[in-house]
Amino acid sequence: GYIIDKEGHTINIMNDQGIDKLGDIVESSVYSPNFQYYGQLHNMAHKMLGRQADPHGKYNMPPGVMEHFETATRDPTFFRLHKYMDNIFKEHKDTLHPYTKDDLEFSGVSIDSVGVEGELKTFFEEFEFDLRNAVDSAEGIEDVELKADVHRLNHNDFSFVATVNNNNDNEVLATFRLFLCPQHDNNGEEFTFTNGHWHCIEMDKFWKKLAPGKNKVTRKSGDSSVTVPDVPSFQSLIDAADKAVSDGSVFDMHNFERSCGIPNRMLLPKGQTDGMEFALILAVTDGSHDLTHEDTDSEHGGTHSHCGYHGHDYPDKRPMGFPLDRRIPDRRVLDETPNFKYTVVKVFHDEHLHHHEDH
């Protein structure tokens, strides 16, 4: 596969960087090598679907829900469209050569076990939003307390745990890559690695130094590099600012600087009352090869897995989703690689409605 730039030259995309070039033309960023030729497929598809009732603007109708980020998911077409876009990238990845054992192996490092501490349980909660800043205020009129209740998915806190052996004589830097993969499709048929790897979701990615010998690694779900915490309510911000002014304390909001990432409460997919089976996969790869800079102890701006590191290069040299981003025709490649491990876990669901107030 290749792309033609505006000068008529071909750009090879049959490599690790090809997905970036493909994304530049499909998602139509300023980096598109030939905007006039490739256009903006994704954006235009949203507009075309949103303007079906008035495609030429003859009746001056307002934009459809598909044209607004805030409302697009209300239209079932949104998911069909995004599946179509996703399949473009999958088709590209499927044309690349599968990873070999040499591509995946981390010399001297092996995984004894991987699992979770705490029950993987989801539930719906009645969440109370503070909407005080959504109404106009006027001088001489007291603010009105305005709140709204919504039902939303959440889950119990849990931790990933792993025992990793470093059989080298020296400390090594390792990249931990955690994935959760469904065991069955919607018809109850069991997934294989060949047809199921594209359905895996990245739960976390982080770097850790491994001392020689056995290392026990624990990672809290709230520290995941793909999620962000709930944004504080307007009133809580006012209260915290007033407190900082009155007693001279620090108004610390660094945990809420990033808004890019999925909500932490949605890290787990909704389970079932009797448990839904997933494969929990851990890949420990060579961090000295993967990391783009020397800041080994940093969290790289928080949600770096999805959003990168603000003002810096994306911290991981490997493609997003590595090593499950390419087809896996023979699962023995993973089974026989000692720095890979998987176990089967169950995600349960509590049918009782919980209550949580905005804060």
Secondary structure, DSSP 8 states (H G I E B T S, - for coil): -EEE-TTS-EEE-SSTTHHHHHHHHHTT-TT-TTHHHH--HHHHHHHHHHTTTSTT-TT-----GGG-TTTGGGSTHHHHHHHHHHHHHHHHHHHS----HHHH--TTEEEEEEEEES--EEEEEEEEEE-GGGS---TTS-----EEEEEEEEE---EEEEEEEE-SSS-EEEEEEEEEEESB-TTS-B--HHHHGGG-EEEEEEEEEE-SEEEEEEEEGGG-TTEE-----HHHHHHHHHHHHHH------GGGS---SEEGGGSS---BTT-EEEEEEEEEEEHHHHBSSS-TT--TTS-HHHH--TTS--SBSS-TTTTSSS--S-THHHHT-TTEEEEEEEEEEEEEEEEEE--
